[in-house]
Amino acid sequence: QTSRILEAVKRAVRSAIHERGTFKIKPISEPSYAETERYKKYKKQADHREKTAEKTFKYKPLATSHGTSRKNNPNYSFPMEIERQHFRTFQTEKPEKIGEPKFIGVFGERYILVENPEGLLVIDQHAAHERLLFEKLKRNKKIKAQQLLNPVELVLDELRYRLLSDNSEKLINLGFHWKSKNDRIILEAIPSLVPQSEAKKVFMDILDELRLTKLEEPERLFDNLLASIACKAAIKTGDRLTIEEARKLVDDLKSENLIACPHGRPISMLISLRDLDGYFSRR
């Protein structure tokens, strides 16, 4: 129980460092229900569901042969064109072999949908790729660096500059290279897996992670640094995967038997036919 509480405290500290740098605890008077966090969370979820429902389908009346809409005629009943926004099927010329998983498609350019003998497998493409990259980074003692086409000039506060100086060897092993210029540093190289557009963000995140040196065991801290790099390098929501890329992702997950991303979030969810039958009261 004590270790779980400590982990929760460390997560809160890490979140505060990454998002605001500091946080304050401010006493407040007893709030009304409409002011409580519970109500605000419920209201936010309800608003999100409403907006999502509105965006899911686009309705467009069919035009007449003259190109004018029949929408204005109250006596005319017309069909609607429904444009699907969130679901995309995988296109393949090779049918899956008997017994192999069937790749159905992707929902929201985020969740890969696969049918297997156990049921419907839903896979978070970002979490899956992030964990695979994390495992790859852990197997390498030194991460390959890539030169930035446009070096990034950064101004660091006193604490970050001290963290940079104290952990220079560790950062070089992670694939970062830089040089000092007066009160600034010029970031010249980053880990090869990370997109160059993420150079500044990943470097600052790594420095902020190093603030937790005294809160974490050295091995755990190093894993957190690798997790930050893997997160920035992984496939993102909106990235369009081909069926071949999706299949490789699933095969790699299966071969390494991975179930969660480096931050502890689940990678996949299995929905069995039995679960669906139970939900729809068919048994």
Disulfide bonds with the S-S distance in Angstrom:
none
